[in-house]
């Protein structure tokens, strides 16, 4: 290869390397040091966010009380509690409807 060809290839490879680095960095996201985030920072944050989401769905050590004083540890339990309450409401409506005189 001639020196000119080597120079052209080296310049092209340098440009490709710069584009790869540019595509793996985001000025829209900052890392913990306030610097421009790179793909590793973004993947680490994605992992933390996934863990937080998982803890919202699956029981966690922490939790809270529901309206009846029960302990709710996860979003799943909260949804189950709402479903149970809705079923109680539906049953009460059926009981009231059964006591109403028929429109015959």
C-alpha positions as CSV (number, residue, x, y, z in Angstrom):
1,X,0.0,0.0,0.0
2,X,1.2,3.5,-0.8
3,X,1.5,6.1,1.9
4,X,-1.4,8.1,0.3
5,X,-3.6,5.0,0.5
6,X,-2.6,4.4,4.1
7,X,-3.4,8.0,4.9
8,X,-6.9,7.7,3.3
9,X,-7.7,4.5,5.1
10,X,-6.4,5.9,8.5
11,X,-8.6,9.0,8.0
12,X,-11.6,6.9,7.2
13,X,-11.1,4.6,10.2
14,X,-10.7,7.7,12.4
15,X,-14.0,9.0,11.1
16,X,-15.7,5.7,11.7
17,X,-14.3,5.6,15.3
18,X,-15.6,9.1,15.9
19,X,-19.1,8.2,14.6
20,X,-19.2,5.1,16.8
21,X,-18.2,7.1,19.9
22,X,-20.7,9.9,19.0
23,X,-23.5,7.3,18.6
24,X,-22.7,5.8,22.0
25,X,-22.9,9.1,23.9
26,X,-25.9,11.3,24.7
27,X,-25.8,14.9,25.6
28,X,-29.5,14.4,26.7
29,X,-28.4,12.1,29.5
30,X,-25.9,12.9,32.3
31,X,-24.0,10.3,34.3
32,X,-23.6,10.5,38.1
33,X,-20.7,13.0,37.6
34,X,-22.8,15.3,35.5
35,X,-20.8,14.4,32.4
36,X,-22.3,13.4,29.0
37,X,-23.5,9.8,29.5
38,X,-22.2,6.9,27.4
39,X,-23.9,3.6,26.7
40,X,-22.6,2.1,29.9
41,X,-24.2,4.8,32.0
42,X,-27.5,4.5,30.1
43,X,-27.5,0.7,30.5
44,X,-26.7,1.0,34.2
45,X,-29.6,3.4,34.7
46,X,-31.9,1.0,32.6
47,X,-30.9,-1.8,35.0
48,X,-31.8,0.4,38.1
49,X,-35.1,1.4,36.5
50,X,-36.0,-2.2,35.7
51,X,-35.2,-3.2,39.3
52,X,-37.5,-0.4,40.6
53,X,-40.3,-1.5,38.2
54,X,-39.8,-5.1,39.4
55,X,-40.0,-4.1,43.0
56,X,-43.3,-2.3,42.2
57,X,-44.8,-5.5,40.8
58,X,-43.2,-8.1,43.0
59,X,-43.2,-8.0,46.8
60,X,-40.5,-5.9,48.4
61,X,-39.4,-5.6,52.0
62,X,-41.0,-2.2,52.3
63,X,-44.7,-1.7,51.8
64,X,-47.7,0.2,53.0
65,X,-51.2,0.0,54.5
66,X,-54.3,-0.2,52.4
67,X,-57.6,1.5,53.3
68,X,-58.6,-1.5,55.5
69,X,-55.3,-1.5,57.4
70,X,-53.9,-4.4,55.6
71,X,-50.2,-4.5,54.5
72,X,-49.7,-4.1,50.8
73,X,-46.2,-5.0,49.6
74,X,-46.5,-4.6,45.9
75,X,-48.5,-3.3,43.0
76,X,-49.8,-6.8,42.4
77,X,-51.3,-7.0,45.9
78,X,-52.8,-3.5,45.5
79,X,-54.5,-4.5,42.2
80,X,-55.8,-7.7,43.8
81,X,-57.2,-5.6,46.7
82,X,-59.0,-3.3,44.2
83,X,-60.3,-6.3,42.3
84,X,-61.7,-7.8,45.6
85,X,-63.3,-4.5,46.4
86,X,-64.9,-4.3,43.0
87,X,-66.3,-7.8,43.3
88,X,-67.8,-6.8,46.7
89,X,-69.5,-3.8,45.1
90,X,-70.9,-6.0,42.3
91,X,-72.3,-8.5,44.8
92,X,-73.9,-5.7,46.7
93,X,-75.5,-4.4,43.5
94,X,-76.8,-7.9,42.7
95,X,-78.3,-8.2,46.2
96,X,-80.1,-4.8,45.9
97,X,-81.4,-5.8,42.5
98,X,-82.7,-9.1,43.8
99,X,-84.8,-7.3,46.4
100,X,-86.3,-4.8,43.9
101,X,-89.8,-5.6,42.7
102,X,-89.8,-6.9,39.2
103,X,-91.1,-4.6,36.5
104,X,-93.6,-7.2,35.2
